[in-house]
């Protein structure tokens, strides 16, 4: 009961306040019509000034505006109509007030400059702001009340937008701009969220479309003259207290743009659509405002679609093309095939990037370096390729450079001059690259290879440093961004390799060539084909290792003697023998003659003792061969007889048996289980036929012949065919999936709307093509710009749709994005329904006319039948009357 009493008290207080406001409004209206100013300027035109009582209405109107702040629909309706005996329509009262202030009651509608002055500007402007707040949200009843009020209120608002309002414009142009800006906002609020054409037709009732376009051009020209800068480079801040000419022109352009939906002549004058794009580009004003105007479609609470036309915030111009491409090509689709979820999650990062890019403009040097980031990347890759080419061709570098023929030197100079002239006249990347290569060749001829590589390495370090600065300049220097940036770590490692190649050794430049993997999407897919299913590959590799281990155990237990393989002599041991033989041949004859075999054995032992690849048996065999060879040397050097040659003749078979000369050395490779595992893994997996290709080939008479066949075939089928092909299959399938995903992404980008996921075929034979829909109706960046708009705009200045989207973004809801819907398709469907209804109506009219004709004929037939019946009755009646006298006569005669 207490709560109800309090509510009743509040309602009574509100009613008393509204009653007092209405009384004050009536008193102000009466005072407005009383002569209280003796200024002869106003007496000449018949306009009397306003007094203090009237100006007090400014505070009352401001109070009413604050009551409706934040689109309070309940209070908006209450100010129009109260549920009590005495109801006051404050919307009409406000319209009558502005009508009286602007001369509508005296017939001076076209002479606004004679009625609006510095004295009543504040009151007129407050009327416009209050009326705007009355109908924003929207409040459809108040919109209708303002549009169809009996006074000239709506016409006065339109006149404020179109007229010059002189002489006030000559004295205080800022006041006129403020009035025009608020009047345009009021007209936009009247049309807010209206899907019908009633409001547009009411506004266009007394407007010539050409006047509206001329007002746009006039505002543009005024802004260009006042700012004295190129309008295309001028920046406008949204939310400034003082309206600028470009801001006023932009609001009028948005008003005209919305009205053109229902007026073909105005649409033609604004050059809307792709067909009229050339005409729009030829008009500076229309081109300026069209490039800074965007539209989106949102889904409201009642699931209805609504189009929003808005001014693009200037900060959106700082979004880089690299970020746009990254969003387009890397945004992930959800289960419904839409990329909106991933795009919405990136809006904060994109907005922060815009803020940082704007700050970056304050540092001209850093901005100049950062904006050329692709150029630095190209220079770094070009220098890396040139350095590696020089190292690959000319390494090792000679200590003394060879002289180059004069003809080649002159030819290089001539080509440098020609390419320099071409680069000056028609600069392009290919010509510049050829000029750089020839300049390096000229440097190599003049200064030598060492100096050339040092110079190129230094240039590469400088270019990479510039790239790092530009990368950090574009990304920002925030610590949280740098910690999670893997690409920055990679770029720093690249920088370290450049320094190592310059300071330590030129071979470090070879690692830089792997950067091509990062720059080419195809090569990245090759790497991803291995890393994407790394868990499956790892498990399959573990399975392969287990199987190799099992086969190694079987080989160690049963086939140990078959693991005998050929090995070659170590180059180190061969060098020892070669040096030993050379020393023998170069020795003096007397020393050779007096040398004893025992001394020779010691020399051989000393020479071969440091060689770790020979066993004791091999050293003994080599020593015996060398002793036999010693006799041959003595015969050759001292002229030995045939006896010596006969003694050395049997050495050939012994050398073959002992493994000397060119015969291979046989080594057991399965004496331990670990050595058996290593051999099986190394030789078995690398050979196409498995481990059987390298094991000893058994004789058919051996007992192990058939077990060996089973062992070799099992290893071949299980490890080589099944397991290895499983690994290769996973890699190949992953690469094919990546390629198909890339093709699918490209196909989606070309033929599917990013926002609503409608395909190109849905717009076939429609009034709007897919390109127009993708670029104008559901432009991805327009949605980003609108999100940025509600971030930078003052919340108290929000329109109804902006407040709705602001709440959705704040709660991280995506219901306001259209899914599988578009207003153009809905209008086409509605038009088709109307056409069907129209055809049905025509059919019904035709049927009705036929029915009426049949009814008329039936009525005529009925009338004819009635006439015939009456005629028969009349005939029968007359026949009866004529027969009665004859009957009387016969009776009398009979009597």
C-alpha positions in Angstrom: 0.0 0.0 0.0 2.8 2.4 0.8 4.5 1.7 -2.6 1.2 2.4 -4.4 0.9 5.6 -2.5 4.4 6.7 -3.4 3.8 5.9 -7.1 0.5 7.9 -7.0 2.3 10.8 -5.4 5.0 10.7 -8.1 2.4 10.7 -10.8 0.6 13.6 -9.2 3.8 15.6 -9.0 4.6 14.8 -12.6 1.2 16.0 -13.7 1.6 19.2 -11.7 5.0 19.8 -13.3 3.6 19.2 -16.8 0.7 21.5 -16.0 3.0 24.2 -15.0 5.2 23.7 -18.1 2.1 23.9 -20.3 1.0 27.1 -18.5 4.5 28.6 -19.0 4.4 27.6 -22.6 1.1 29.4 -23.1 2.3 32.4 -21.3 5.4 32.5 -23.4 3.4 32.2 -26.6 1.2 35.1 -25.5 4.3 37.1 -24.6 5.9 36.3 -27.9 3.0 38.0 -29.7 3.2 41.2 -27.6 5.3 44.1 -28.7 8.1 44.4 -26.1 11.0 45.6 -28.3 11.3 49.0 -29.8 14.1 48.2 -32.2 13.2 49.8 -35.5 14.9 47.0 -37.4 12.2 44.6 -36.3 9.4 47.1 -36.6 10.2 47.5 -40.2 9.5 43.9 -41.0 6.7 43.5 -38.5 8.5 41.3 -36.1 8.5 42.0 -32.4 11.4 40.8 -30.2 11.1 38.2 -27.5 11.4 39.0 -23.8 12.8 37.3 -20.7 9.6 35.2 -20.2 9.9 33.6 -23.5 13.6 32.9 -23.1 12.8 31.0 -19.8 11.3 28.4 -22.1 14.8 27.3 -22.9 15.2 25.8 -19.5 11.8 24.1 -19.6 12.5 22.6 -23.0 15.9 21.4 -21.7 14.2 19.8 -18.8 11.7 18.0 -21.2 14.7 16.9 -23.3 16.4 15.3 -20.3 13.2 13.5 -19.3 13.4 11.6 -22.6 17.1 11.1 -22.5 18.4 7.6 -23.3 15.2 7.0 -25.4 12.7 6.7 -22.5 9.7 5.5 -24.5 7.3 5.7 -21.6 8.0 9.3 -20.9 8.0 10.1 -24.6 4.5 8.9 -24.9 3.5 10.5 -21.6 4.6 13.9 -22.8 2.2 13.5 -25.8 -0.8 12.2 -23.9 -1.6 11.8 -20.2 -4.2 9.5 -18.9 -6.2 12.1 -16.9 -8.9 14.6 -17.5 -6.7 17.4 -18.6 -4.2 16.0 -21.2 -1.5 18.3 -22.7 0.2 17.5 -25.9 3.7 19.0 -25.3 4.9 17.9 -28.8 2.3 20.0 -30.5 3.0 22.9 -28.1 6.7 22.8 -28.9 5.9 22.7 -32.6 3.6 25.7 -32.2 6.4 27.5 -30.3 9.0 27.0 -33.1 6.3 28.0 -35.6 5.7 31.3 -33.8 9.4 31.9 -33.4 10.2 31.4 -37.1 7.3 33.4 -38.5 5.1 30.6 -39.5 2.0 32.2 -38.0 2.7 35.5 -39.9 3.2 33.9 -43.3 7.0 34.6 -43.2 8.1 31.0 -43.7 10.5 31.8 -46.5 12.0 34.7 -44.5 13.7 32.9 -41.7 16.5 35.3 -41.6 14.2 38.1 -40.5 12.9 36.1 -37.5 15.9 34.1 -36.3 18.6 36.2 -34.7 21.2 36.1 -31.9 18.5 36.8 -29.3 16.2 33.8 -30.0 18.8 31.4 -31.5 19.2 29.5 -28.3 15.5 29.0 -27.9 15.0 27.9 -31.5 17.9 25.5 -31.3 16.6 24.0 -28.0 13.3 23.4 -29.6 15.0 21.4 -32.3 17.0 19.4 -29.8 14.0 18.7 -27.6 11.9 17.6 -30.6 14.7 15.3 -31.6 14.8 13.6 -28.2 11.0 13.3 -28.3 11.0 10.9 -31.3 14.4 9.2 -31.1 14.4 5.6 -30.0 12.2 5.5 -32.1 8.8 6.6 -30.7 6.5 6.1 -33.7 3.6 8.0 -32.3 5.6 11.1 -31.6 7.2 10.8 -35.1 3.7 10.8 -36.6 2.6 13.7 -34.4 5.5 15.9 -35.5 5.1 15.0 -39.2 1.3 15.5 -39.4 0.8 18.3 -36.9 -1.5 21.1 -38.1 1.0 23.9 -37.8 3.9 24.5 -40.1 6.4 22.9 -37.8 7.8 20.3 -40.2 8.0 22.8 -43.0 9.9 25.2 -40.8 12.4 22.5 -39.9 12.9 21.8 -43.6 13.2 25.5 -44.4 16.0 25.8 -41.7 18.0 23.1 -43.5 17.6 24.6 -47.0 17.6 28.4 -46.5 20.6 30.6 -45.9 19.1 32.5 -42.8 20.6 35.8 -43.6 21.6 38.3 -42.2 22.5 36.0 -39.2 24.7 33.9 -41.5 26.8 36.9 -42.4 27.3 37.9 -38.7 27.5 34.5 -37.0 27.9 31.6 -39.4 28.6 29.2 -36.6 25.0 29.7 -35.2 23.5 29.0 -38.6 25.5 25.9 -38.9 24.4 24.7 -35.5 20.8 25.3 -36.4 21.1 23.5 -39.7 22.9 20.6 -38.1 20.2 20.2 -35.4 17.4 20.5 -37.9 18.9 17.8 -40.1 19.3 15.5 -37.0 15.6 16.2 -36.2 14.5 15.2 -39.7 16.7 12.0 -39.5 15.1 11.2 -36.1 11.6 11.5 -37.6 12.6 8.9 -40.3 14.4 6.7 -37.8 13.5 3.0 -38.1 10.5 3.7 -40.3 10.0 1.0 -42.9 7.2 2.8 -44.7 7.4 5.8 -47.0 5.0 8.0 -45.1 7.6 10.1 -43.3 9.7 10.5 -46.5 6.7 11.6 -48.5 5.8 14.1 -45.8 9.2 15.6 -45.7 9.5 15.7 -49.5 6.1 17.2 -49.9 7.4 20.8 -50.1 11.0 20.0 -51.1 12.5 20.1 -54.6 15.2 17.4 -54.8 17.6 19.8 -56.5 17.4 22.2 -53.5 18.5 19.4 -51.2 21.5 18.6 -53.4 22.4 22.3 -53.7 22.4 22.5 -49.9 24.9 19.7 -49.8 27.2 21.4 -52.3 26.9 24.7 -50.5 27.9 23.2 -47.2 30.8 21.4 -48.9 32.0 24.6 -50.5 31.7 26.6 -47.3 33.8 24.0 -45.5 36.4 24.0 -48.2 36.7 27.8 -48.1 36.7 28.0 -44.4 39.4 25.3 -43.8 41.5 26.3 -46.8 42.6 22.7 -47.2 41.9 19.8 -49.5 38.5 18.4 -48.3 39.7 14.9 -49.1 42.5 15.3 -46.6 40.5 17.2 -44.0 39.6 15.4 -40.7 36.5 15.8 -38.8 36.1 14.8 -35.2 32.7 13.3 -34.3 31.2 14.7 -31.1 32.6 18.3 -31.3 30.5 21.0 -29.6 30.6 23.3 -32.6 29.3 22.1 -35.9 31.6 22.4 -38.9 30.4 23.0 -42.5 31.4 19.5 -43.5 29.6 17.9 -40.6 26.4 19.8 -41.5 26.8 18.8 -45.1 27.3 15.2 -44.1 24.1 15.1 -42.1 22.2 16.7 -45.0 23.7 14.1 -47.3 22.6 11.3 -45.1 19.1 12.8 -45.0 19.1 13.0 -48.7 20.5 9.5 -49.0 17.6 8.0 -46.9 15.0 10.1 -48.8 16.3 8.9 -52.1 15.1 5.4 -51.2 11.6 6.7 -52.0 12.4 9.3 -54.6 13.9 8.3 -57.9 14.7 11.8 -59.0 16.7 12.5 -55.8 18.5 9.1 -56.2 19.5 10.1 -59.7 20.8 13.5 -58.5 22.9 11.8 -55.8 24.3 9.4 -58.4 23.6 6.3 -56.3 24.7 2.9 -57.5 27.6 1.5 -59.6 26.1 2.8 -62.8 26.3 6.4 -61.7 29.7 6.1 -60.1 31.5 8.1 -62.8 29.1 11.0 -62.5 29.5 11.0 -58.7 33.3 11.1 -59.0 33.0 14.2 -61.2 31.1 16.0 -58.4 33.6 16.8 -55.6 30.9 17.3 -52.9 29.0 14.1 -53.6 32.3 12.2 -54.0 33.6 13.6 -50.7 30.5 12.6 -48.7 29.8 9.3 -50.4 33.3 8.1 -49.5 32.7 9.0 -45.9 29.2 7.5 -45.7 28.5 3.9 -45.0 25.4 1.8 -44.4 24.7 -1.5 -42.7 21.7 -3.7 -41.9 20.9 -4.8 -38.4 18.4 -7.1 -36.9 16.2 -5.6 -34.2 14.6 -7.2 -31.2 11.5 -8.1 -33.2 13.7 -9.8 -35.8 13.0 -7.1 -38.4 15.8 -5.8 -40.6 16.7 -2.1 -40.4 19.1 -0.1 -42.5 21.4 2.4 -40.8 23.2 5.1 -42.7 26.0 6.8 -40.8 29.1 8.9 -41.1 32.4 6.9 -41.0 34.6 8.1 -38.1 37.8 9.7 -39.3 39.9 7.3 -37.2 38.9 4.5 -39.5 41.1 5.9 -42.2 44.1 4.7 -40.2 43.3 1.0 -40.7 46.0 -0.6 -42.8 45.5 -2.7 -45.9 47.6 -5.5 -44.3 45.2 -5.8 -41.4 42.2 -5.9 -43.8 43.8 -8.7 -45.9 44.7 -10.6 -42.7 41.1 -10.5 -41.5 39.7 -11.5 -44.9 42.0 -14.5 -45.4 42.4 -15.8 -41.8 38.9 -15.3 -40.3 37.6 -18.7 -39.2 34.0 -19.8 -40.0 31.7 -21.1 -37.4 29.4 -24.1 -37.6 26.8 -22.1 -39.6 29.4 -21.1 -42.1 29.6 -17.5 -40.9 32.8 -15.6 -40.1 31.1 -13.0 -38.0 32.2 -14.6 -34.7 35.9 -14.5 -35.4 35.6 -11.0 -37.0 33.8 -9.6 -34.0 36.5 -11.0 -31.7 39.1 -9.0 -33.6 37.3 -5.6 -33.5 39.0 -4.5 -30.4 42.5 -5.2 -31.8 41.6 -3.4 -35.0 40.3 -0.4 -33.1 43.6 -0.3 -31.0 45.5 -0.5 -34.2 43.6 2.6 -35.6 44.5 4.5 -32.4 48.1 3.5 -32.6 48.3 4.4 -36.3 46.9 7.8 -35.5 49.6 8.4 -32.9 52.2 7.2 -35.3 51.4 10.1 -37.6 52.7 12.5 -34.9 56.3 11.1 -35.5 57.1 11.8 -39.2 60.3 9.9 -39.2 58.9 6.7 -37.7 55.8 7.0 -39.9 58.0 7.3 -43.0 59.9 4.1 -42.1 56.8 2.2 -41.0 54.7 2.9 -44.1 57.4 1.3 -46.3 57.4 -2.0 -44.6 56.8 -4.1 -47.8 59.8 -2.2 -49.4 62.2 -3.2 -46.6 61.0 -6.8 -46.8 61.7 -6.9 -50.5 65.1 -5.3 -50.1 66.1 -7.8 -47.4 65.0 -10.8 -49.5 66.7 -9.5 -52.6 70.0 -8.9 -50.8 69.9 -12.4 -49.2 69.4 -14.0 -52.6 72.3 -11.9 -54.1 74.7 -12.8 -51.3 74.0 -16.5 -51.5 74.4 -16.4 -55.3 77.8 -14.8 -55.0 78.9 -17.3 -52.3 77.7 -20.3 -54.3 79.4 -19.2 -57.5 82.7 -17.7 -56.3 83.6 -19.4 -53.0 86.4 -19.9 -52.1 87.4 -16.4 -52.9 90.8 -15.9 -54.5 93.3 -13.8 -52.6 94.1 -11.8 -55.7 91.3 -10.8 -58.0 91.7 -11.5 -61.7 91.5 -8.6 -64.0 88.3 -8.2 -66.0 88.5 -7.5 -69.7 88.0 -3.9 -70.6 85.1 -4.8 -73.0 83.1 -6.4 -70.1 83.7 -3.4 -67.9 82.6 -1.0 -70.5 79.5 -3.1 -71.2 78.5 -3.1 -67.6 78.9 0.7 -67.4 76.8 1.1 -70.5 74.0 -1.1 -69.1 74.1 0.8 -65.8 73.5 4.1 -67.7 70.7 2.6 -69.8 68.9 1.0 -66.7 69.4 4.2 -64.7 67.6 6.2 -67.5 64.8 3.6 -67.6 64.3 3.7 -63.9 64.1 7.5 -64.0 61.6 7.6 -66.9 59.5 4.5 -66.1 60.3 3.2 -62.6 59.2 -0.4 -61.8 60.4 -3.2 -59.6 62.0 -5.3 -62.4 64.0 -2.4 -63.8 65.2 -1.4 -60.3 66.2 -5.0 -59.5 68.3 -5.2 -62.7 69.9 -1.9 -61.8 70.8 -3.2 -58.4 72.3 -6.4 -59.7 74.4 -4.6 -62.3 75.6 -2.2 -59.6 76.7 -5.1 -57.5 78.5 -6.6 -60.5 80.3 -3.2 -61.1 81.3 -3.1 -57.4 82.6 -6.7 -57.6 84.7 -5.7 -60.7 86.1 -2.6 -59.0 86.6 -3.5 -55.4 86.7 -7.3 -55.3 84.5 -10.1 -53.9 85.4 -9.7 -50.2 84.6 -6.0 -50.1 81.4 -6.6 -52.1 80.1 -9.2 -49.7 81.0 -7.1 -46.7 79.1 -4.1 -48.2 76.1 -6.2 -49.1 76.0 -7.8 -45.7 76.1 -4.3 -44.1 73.3 -3.1 -46.3 71.3 -6.2 -45.4 71.7 -5.5 -41.7 70.6 -1.9 -42.1 67.6 -3.0 -44.3 66.6 -5.6 -41.7 66.9 -3.1 -38.9 64.6 -0.8 -40.9 62.1 -3.7 -41.3 62.1 -4.3 -37.6 61.5 -0.7 -36.8 58.6 -0.6 -39.3 57.2 -3.8 -38.0 57.2 -2.4 -34.4 55.9 0.9 -35.7 52.9 -0.8 -37.2 52.3 -3.2 -34.3 52.9 -0.8 -31.5 55.4 -0.9 -28.7 53.1 -2.3 -26.0 54.7 -5.0 -23.9 51.8 -7.4 -24.0 51.8 -7.3 -27.8 55.6 -8.0 -27.9 55.4 -10.9 -25.5 53.0 -13.0 -27.5 54.4 -12.0 -30.9 56.1 -15.1 -32.5 56.8 -13.3 -35.7 58.9 -10.7 -33.9 61.0 -13.5 -32.4 61.5 -14.9 -35.9 62.5 -11.5 -37.3 65.1 -11.0 -34.5 66.6 -14.4 -35.2 66.8 -13.4 -38.9 68.7 -10.3 -37.8 71.1 -12.3 -35.8 71.9 -14.5 -38.8 72.5 -11.4 -40.9 75.0 -10.2 -38.3 76.7 -13.6 -38.1 77.0 -13.8 -41.9 78.7 -10.3 -41.9 81.0 -10.9 -38.9 81.6 -14.7 -38.5 81.3 -16.5 -41.9 79.5 -16.0 -45.1 77.9 -19.5 -44.9 75.4 -18.1 -42.4 73.7 -16.4 -45.3 72.5 -19.8 -46.6 70.1 -20.1 -43.7 68.4 -16.9 -44.7 67.1 -18.6 -47.8 64.6 -20.5 -45.6 62.6 -17.2 -45.3 60.9 -18.1 -48.6 58.8 -20.6 -46.6 57.3 -17.7 -44.6 56.7 -15.6 -47.6 55.0 -18.3 -49.8 51.7 -19.7 -48.8 52.3 -22.9 -50.8 55.5 -23.7 -48.9 53.8 -22.9 -45.6 51.2 -25.6 -46.5 54.0 -28.1 -47.1 55.3 -27.4 -43.6 51.8 -27.5 -42.1 51.2 -30.8 -43.8 53.7 -32.2 -41.3 53.0 -30.1 -38.3 49.2 -30.1 -38.5 48.8 -33.8 -37.6 52.0 -34.1 -35.7 50.4 -36.3 -33.0 49.3 -38.9 -35.6 52.7 -38.8 -37.2 54.5 -39.1 -33.9 52.4 -42.1 -32.8 52.9 -43.8 -36.2 56.7 -43.2 -35.9 56.6 -44.8 -32.4 54.8 -47.8 -33.9 57.5 -48.0 -36.6 60.2 -47.9 -33.9 58.5 -50.7 -31.9 58.3 -52.9 -35.0 61.9 -52.3 -35.9 62.9 -53.1 -32.3 60.9 -56.4 -32.5 62.6 -57.3 -35.8 66.0 -56.5 -34.3 65.4 -58.8 -31.4 64.5 -61.6 -33.8 67.6 -60.9 -35.9 69.9 -60.9 -32.8 68.6 -64.2 -31.6 68.4 -66.2 -34.8 70.1 -64.3 -37.7 73.1 -62.8 -36.0 75.5 -64.4 -38.6 73.6 -62.9 -41.5 74.2 -59.3 -40.3 77.6 -59.2 -42.2 77.9 -56.1 -44.3 80.5 -54.5 -46.6 82.3 -51.4 -45.4 84.9 -49.3 -47.1 88.3 -48.4 -45.6 88.5 -45.2 -43.7 90.0 -42.2 -45.7 92.1 -41.6 -42.7 93.7 -45.1 -42.8 94.2 -44.8 -46.5 96.0 -41.5 -46.1 98.4 -43.2 -43.6 99.2 -46.0 -46.1 99.7 -43.5 -48.9 102.1 -41.4 -46.9 104.0 -44.5 -45.8 104.4 -45.6 -49.4 105.5 -42.2 -50.6 108.1 -42.1 -47.9 109.4 -45.5 -49.0 109.6 -44.5 -52.7 111.4 -41.2 -51.9 113.9 -42.8 -49.6 117.6 -43.1 -50.5 118.7 -46.3 -52.0 121.3 -47.0 -49.3 118.6 -46.7 -46.6 116.3 -49.1 -48.5 119.1 -51.5 -49.0 120.1 -51.6 -45.3 116.5 -51.5 -44.0 115.5 -54.7 -42.3 112.1 -56.3 -42.1 111.9 -55.9 -38.4 112.5 -52.2 -38.8 109.8 -52.1 -41.5 107.3 -53.8 -39.2 107.9 -51.1 -36.6 107.4 -48.4 -39.2 104.1 -50.0 -40.3 103.0 -50.4 -36.8 103.8 -46.7 -36.0 102.0 -45.6 -39.1 98.9 -47.6 -38.6 98.7 -47.5 -34.9 96.9 -44.2 -34.8 94.2 -45.4 -37.3 91.2 -46.5 -35.2 89.4 -48.3 -38.0 91.7 -51.3 -38.3 91.7 -54.2 -35.9 94.8 -56.1 -34.8 94.2 -58.8 -37.5 93.9 -56.2 -40.2 97.0 -54.4 -39.0 98.9 -57.8 -39.1 97.6 -58.5 -42.6 98.6 -55.0 -43.8 102.0 -55.4 -42.3 102.6 -58.7 -44.1 101.5 -57.1 -47.4 103.8 -54.2 -46.8 106.7 -56.6 -46.2 106.0 -58.3 -49.5 105.6 -54.9 -51.1 109.0 -54.0 -49.6 110.7 -56.6 -51.6 109.2 -55.2 -54.8 110.3 -51.8 -53.9 113.9 -53.0 -53.3 113.8 -54.8 -56.6 112.6 -51.6 -58.4 115.0 -49.3 -56.6 118.1 -51.5 -56.4 117.6 -53.6 -59.6 116.6 -56.9 -57.9 116.6 -60.0 -60.0 113.9 -62.4 -60.9 114.2 -64.2 -57.5 112.7 -61.2 -55.9 109.9 -61.0 -58.4 109.2 -64.7 -57.8 109.1 -64.2 -54.1 106.5 -61.5 -54.5 104.3 -63.3 -57.1 102.2 -65.2 -54.6 101.3 -62.0 -52.8 98.3 -61.3 -55.0 96.1 -64.1 -53.7 97.0 -63.5 -50.2 96.2 -59.8 -50.6 92.8 -60.7 -51.9 92.1 -63.1 -49.1 93.3 -60.6 -46.5 91.0 -57.8 -47.8 93.8 -55.6 -49.0 93.7 -53.5 -52.2 90.3 -52.6 -53.6 88.4 -55.6 -52.0 85.6 -54.6 -49.6 85.9 -55.2 -45.9 83.2 -57.4 -44.3 82.1 -56.4 -40.8 79.6 -58.1 -38.3 76.8 -55.6 -37.5 74.8 -57.5 -34.9 77.2 -58.6 -32.2 75.2 -56.5 -29.7 71.4 -55.9 -29.5 71.9 -52.1 -29.7 74.1 -52.4 -32.8 71.5 -54.7 -34.3 68.7 -52.1 -33.6 70.8 -49.3 -35.2 71.6 -51.5 -38.2 68.0 -52.6 -38.7 66.7 -49.0 -38.4 69.4 -47.5 -40.6 69.7 -50.1 -43.4 66.2 -51.6 -43.2 64.1 -48.4 -43.5 66.4 -46.7 -46.1 66.4 -49.6 -48.5 63.4 -50.1 -50.8 63.3 -53.9 -50.2 63.8 -53.7 -46.4 66.5 -55.2 -44.3 66.8 -58.2 -46.7 68.6 -56.1 -49.2 71.7 -55.7 -47.0 71.8 -59.0 -45.1 73.8 -62.0 -46.3 72.2 -64.0 -49.0 71.8 -67.6 -47.7 72.1 -70.7 -49.8 69.0 -72.8 -50.5 70.7 -75.7 -48.8 70.9 -73.9 -45.5 68.3 -74.5 -42.8 67.8 -70.7 -42.4 66.8 -70.2 -46.0 63.0 -70.3 -45.5 63.0 -68.5 -42.1 65.0 -65.7 -43.8 62.4 -65.4 -46.5 59.7 -65.1 -43.9 61.8 -62.5 -42.0 62.6 -60.4 -45.1 59.0 -60.5 -46.4 57.5 -59.7 -43.0 59.8 -56.7 -42.6 59.1 -55.5 -46.2 55.3 -55.7 -45.9 54.9 -54.5 -42.3 57.5 -51.8 -42.0 58.1 -50.6 -45.6 54.7 -51.0 -47.2 52.3 -50.5 -44.3 53.9 -48.3 -41.7 56.0 -46.0 -43.9 53.1 -45.6 -46.3 50.9 -44.7 -43.4 53.3 -41.9 -42.5 53.4 -40.7 -46.1 49.7 -41.0 -46.5 49.0 -38.8 -43.5 51.4 -36.1 -44.9 50.0 -36.2 -48.4 46.3 -36.2 -47.2 47.0 -33.3 -44.9 48.6 -31.3 -47.8 45.6 -32.1 -50.0 43.3 -31.0 -47.3 45.2 -27.7 -46.9 45.1 -27.1 -50.6 41.3 -27.8 -50.8 40.7 -25.6 -47.8 42.6 -22.7 -49.5 40.6 -23.2 -52.6 37.4 -23.4 -50.6 38.3 -20.1 -48.8 38.9 -18.4 -52.1 35.6 -19.7 -53.4 33.8 -18.5 -50.3 35.4 -15.0 -50.5 34.3 -14.7 -54.2 30.8 -16.1 -53.9 29.6 -15.8 -50.3 28.7 -12.7 -48.3 31.0 -12.4 -45.3 28.3 -11.1 -43.0 25.0 -12.9 -43.9 26.6 -16.0 -45.7 24.2 -15.7 -48.6 25.7 -17.1 -51.8 25.9 -15.4 -55.2 23.1 -17.4 -56.7 20.6 -15.9 -54.2 20.9 -12.5 -56.1 20.4 -13.8 -59.6 17.6 -12.0 -61.4 17.2 -9.6 -58.4 17.2 -5.8 -58.4 20.5 -5.8 -56.5 23.5 -7.8 -57.7 25.8 -9.7 -55.5 28.6 -7.2 -56.0 26.3 -4.3 -54.9 25.1 -6.3 -51.9 28.7 -7.2 -50.9 30.0 -3.7 -51.3 27.1 -1.5 -50.2 24.6 -3.4 -48.1 26.7 -5.9 -46.2 30.2 -4.4 -46.4 32.4 -6.0 -43.8 34.4 -2.8 -43.1 31.2 -0.8 -42.7 30.2 -3.0 -39.8 33.6 -2.4 -38.2 33.3 1.3 -38.8 29.9 1.3 -37.1 31.4 -0.5 -34.0 34.2 2.1 -33.9 31.5 4.8 -34.2 29.7 3.7 -31.1 33.1 3.5 -29.3 34.1 7.1 -30.1 30.7 8.8 -30.0 29.2 10.3 -26.8 26.5 7.9 -25.5 24.2 10.8 -24.9 24.2 11.5 -28.6 23.2 8.0 -29.7 20.3 7.4 -31.9 17.9 4.5 -31.3 19.7 2.0 -33.5 23.1 3.1 -32.2 21.9 2.5 -28.6 20.6 -0.9 -29.5 23.9 -2.0 -31.2 25.9 -0.4 -28.3 24.1 -2.7 -25.8 24.6 -5.7 -28.1 28.3 -5.0 -28.4 28.7 -4.3 -24.7 27.1 -7.7 -23.9 29.1 -9.4 -26.7 26.0 -10.6 -28.5 25.9 -11.2 -32.3 22.1 -11.3 -32.7 22.2 -7.9 -34.5 24.1 -9.3 -37.4 21.8 -10.5 -40.3 22.1 -14.2 -41.0 20.9 -15.5 -44.4 18.9 -12.3 -44.8 19.1 -9.1 -46.7 16.7 -6.2 -47.1 17.0 -6.2 -50.9 15.8 -9.8 -51.1 13.0 -9.1 -48.6 11.9 -6.1 -50.7 12.0 -8.2 -53.8 9.9 -10.9 -52.1 7.5 -8.2 -50.9 7.3 -6.8 -54.4 6.6 -10.2 -55.8 3.9 -10.7 -53.2 2.5 -7.3 -54.2 2.6 -8.3 -57.9 0.8 -11.5 -57.1 -1.7 -9.7 -55.0 -2.2 -7.2 -57.8 -2.7 -10.0 -60.3 -5.1 -11.6 -58.0 -6.9 -8.3 -57.5 -7.2 -7.9 -61.3 -8.5 -11.4 -61.6 -11.1 -10.7 -58.9 -12.1 -7.5 -60.5 -12.6 -9.3 -63.8 -14.5 -12.1 -62.1 -16.6 -9.5 -60.3 -17.4 -7.7 -63.5 -18.4 -11.0 -65.1 -20.6 -11.8 -62.1 -22.2 -8.4 -62.3 -22.8 -8.9 -66.0 -24.4 -12.2 -65.3 -26.4 -10.8 -62.5 -27.6 -8.1 -64.7 -28.6 -10.5 -67.4 -30.2 -12.7 -64.9 -32.2 -9.7 -63.5 -33.2 -8.8 -67.0 -34.3 -12.4 -67.7 -36.1 -12.3 -64.4 -37.8 -9.1 -65.3 -38.8 -10.5 -68.7 -40.3 -13.6 -67.1 -42.1 -11.4 -64.6 -43.5 -9.3 -67.5 -44.6 -12.4 -69.3 -46.2 -13.8 -66.2 -48.1 -10.6 -65.7 -49.1 -10.6 -69.3 -50.5 -14.1 -69.1 -52.3 -13.2 -65.9 -53.7 -10.1 -67.5 -54.7 -12.1 -70.6 -56.4 -14.8 -68.6 -58.2 -12.2 -66.4 -59.5 -10.3 -69.5 -60.6 -13.6 -71.0 -62.6 -14.4 -67.9 -64.3 -11.1 -67.9 -65.4 -11.3 -71.5 -66.9 -14.8 -71.0 -69.2 -13.8 -68.2 -71.9 -11.9 -70.3 -72.4 -14.7 -72.8 -73.0 -17.0 -69.9 -75.8 -14.7 -68.5 -77.4 -14.5 -71.9 -77.6 -18.2 -72.3 -79.2 -18.5 -68.8 -81.9 -16.0 -69.6 -82.8 -17.6 -72.8 -83.1 -20.9 -71.2 -85.4 -19.5 -68.6 
